């Protein structure tokens, strides 16, 4: 059975964000961190409510990881930290995708449970990094979902694809989640194809980010006429590989023009 996490009410989210606006250093928020808030509620569905001790353990583990990357001083190697944190959150929270889709759950983590880590990772953060406005931008929520989309239990390291794309390119996948980014099957195979092209040298000499975005644009045009999710893995990989190569070839041709 999945674990249910507290959801922070909207009024409290805005109030805490305003209170923290004058924070100078993450250390100031350490004393504000808590496993409980009077304005946090649980959804009335099946599941076991997370125990306070488990929330405390989660926060402690995240802080240990953060200290390895500079916390409470300026963050270092933030890309490495994000990848490691994605593994930690997805591997330990035992949260179902339906629960993880709640933006208020992630707001509780960033504004109540671990505000010091949130403000350390994004000093003076814009609202979408810590509030409940956009999971794909949230300091913690975006990383859980990134891990969820790439998680592949058939691999020795189920999370190895986390390093294939940077945040900006993952954002492009999220932006097309209605057609592509909501399907772990499509995302996993998409990353498999892209990594294969990179490893084989097919991407040498091209603007990789531009080529990747061009591929996503072409896929978006294909989706209305071809159900990618309905394809078996071999057929899906073949379709993604064809589209990727077309995008790369188009970028090369444009560079030569």
Secondary structure, DSSP 8 states (H G I E B T S, - for coil): --EE--EE-HHHHHHHHHHGGG--STHHHHTT--S--TTEE--SSSSEE--HHHHHHHHHHHHHHHHTTTTTSS--SHHHHHHHHHHHHHHHS---HHHHT-HHHHHHIIIIISHHHHHHHSTT--HHHHSSS-GGG-TTHHHHHHHHHH--TTSSSTTGGGGTS-HHHHHHHHHTIIIIIT-HHHHHHHHHHHHHHHHHTTTTTS-HHHHHHHHHHHHHHHHTTS-GGGS-HHHHHHHHHHHHHHHHHHHHHHHH-
